[in-house]
């Protein structure tokens, strides 16, 4: 059913849903693992009348076929989705999740988004869709998608209060701040990883190494000298993402380590691959090959596999049975990295 | 002829050149003699070396910092020539201050000599230095900007006191004397911003489906991995016609000035592939001489 949301977010969503007219259209937008699936499921039970939920593949096939446009096949789908126009017509409310899968960032890859806009313009029933935040930002910049919806509900990132509520419920811990303090005290007594590594070689060998150690010491000095609480630091490191907050909290309190990988050490083309993973949340290697067109960057299967291996070694992505996704622990770093590369707007 | 100083009479016109020290008797020269000895020279040399080392360290540190971030790269690089100028200016003051403890008379004499030297032909060098100072303070462009000057187009990599260095798309380093930037028209493509407008162009035959062709060009631009789109940075396609062919000229911004040519190449390549797929004909260049 997906990650639940904190009560304040749920209340705000309920209010949006109540004000949605009978033939209204809504987009639920959120970061990965931030609760939009859960909200969509809740909408299914909350909306009156007969509701029908479609996958993006099926819905995309229906609307594109209906408009007699040659639709590019959605990612990973074989020819012909299930369901037809009758399924849409019979329902009082339509729900479609993960609509970011309706588009591909290439020539001809926006056809199904255009078809969706046509559908929303002429529909007489409630339509609720959900979108990945970063795909939504991109699409609303390059198309008029946002104008097609009567309401857009953006799931807010967790603040300190929200994180505290989440951690209390998830880990049954009364005072998350105190638990994090214990980790911080332990961490301050340890040498930075880089220093240990370099000193194990006998001496700090290079100017770069010395600068790196000095920078880590300055960062620790900054962290201990500011009035920022440990929970504030956790929320900032996690970029307000619920799953990332939980994972980092777990690492920091149970294992006594930061939990985040190092900043991505990647070229621009590899950063673009990270963008694809961030906006699609999970892709197979074959899908990545299809999306990365030849001529620029790692476009062959072998090259992409090499890049994935490189990112796996850096603990940025995980490869699970052909499915590639960004590790929750690396989420904040990936977002920050892509913002600096100006791949996120 | 006037005067009857220690060197005898001097022509009137020499006064204009500042050679009036000769008109004065030693008693009138109330300034103490210039104290230049080995210590002074050594101090000046040390000052120059220290200034040079400081400039190298500052340049290295700022360049390294700028390469770590796309967002602030151009802003940080723009500070580099200013820092260099300040360091060298301070060094000059430190050297000349105690050495040239000049009286008014000596300053006038020096100005006369300077005027003669300028007249003798180092005026261009002086013009370049003045140009460099003007560039630092007026900032018609910064390090990191893409500029067109004197038929050259490239990224400004260094603003020196005498010349400005550009690196072109062919990786040629062009050194342009600073005075050229004052006297010539300079086109600045990004004026300190990270994004820059790129204009990829493609041609099609007359009679093709223009709507479809424009749609393909637009989709190619917005789907490029180098593009940057916002309300202030829209994407457009313009159509121009000639008797021989129709030109589709795209206009879009790239997220980093260094991606300008990669973007144009990426768009053109994918557009041509899509044209072929959709049966949109591009001009046959072998018949162009006949058409012209």
HADDOCK unambig.tbl for C-alpha pairs under 7 A between the chains (distance, minus, plus):
assign (segid A and resid 105 and name CA) (segid B and resid 223 and name CA) 5.04 0.50 0.50
assign (segid A and resid 106 and name CA) (segid B and resid 220 and name CA) 6.68 0.50 0.50
assign (segid A and resid 106 and name CA) (segid B and resid 223 and name CA) 5.14 0.50 0.50
assign (segid A and resid 107 and name CA) (segid B and resid 216 and name CA) 6.43 0.50 0.50
assign (segid A and resid 107 and name CA) (segid B and resid 219 and name CA) 5.25 0.50 0.50
assign (segid A and resid 107 and name CA) (segid B and resid 220 and name CA) 5.52 0.50 0.50
assign (segid A and resid 107 and name CA) (segid B and resid 223 and name CA) 6.96 0.50 0.50
assign (segid A and resid 141 and name CA) (segid B and resid 229 and name CA) 6.17 0.50 0.50
assign (segid A and resid 141 and name CA) (segid B and resid 230 and name CA) 5.89 0.50 0.50
assign (segid A and resid 142 and name CA) (segid B and resid 222 and name CA) 6.32 0.50 0.50
assign (segid A and resid 142 and name CA) (segid B and resid 229 and name CA) 6.75 0.50 0.50
assign (segid A and resid 272 and name CA) (segid B and resid 225 and name CA) 6.78 0.50 0.50
assign (segid A and resid 340 and name CA) (segid B and resid 69 and name CA) 6.15 0.50 0.50
assign (segid A and resid 340 and name CA) (segid B and resid 70 and name CA) 5.93 0.50 0.50
assign (segid A and resid 340 and name CA) (segid B and resid 71 and name CA) 6.09 0.50 0.50
assign (segid A and resid 341 and name CA) (segid B and resid 70 and name CA) 6.02 0.50 0.50
assign (segid A and resid 342 and name CA) (segid B and resid 255 and name CA) 5.92 0.50 0.50
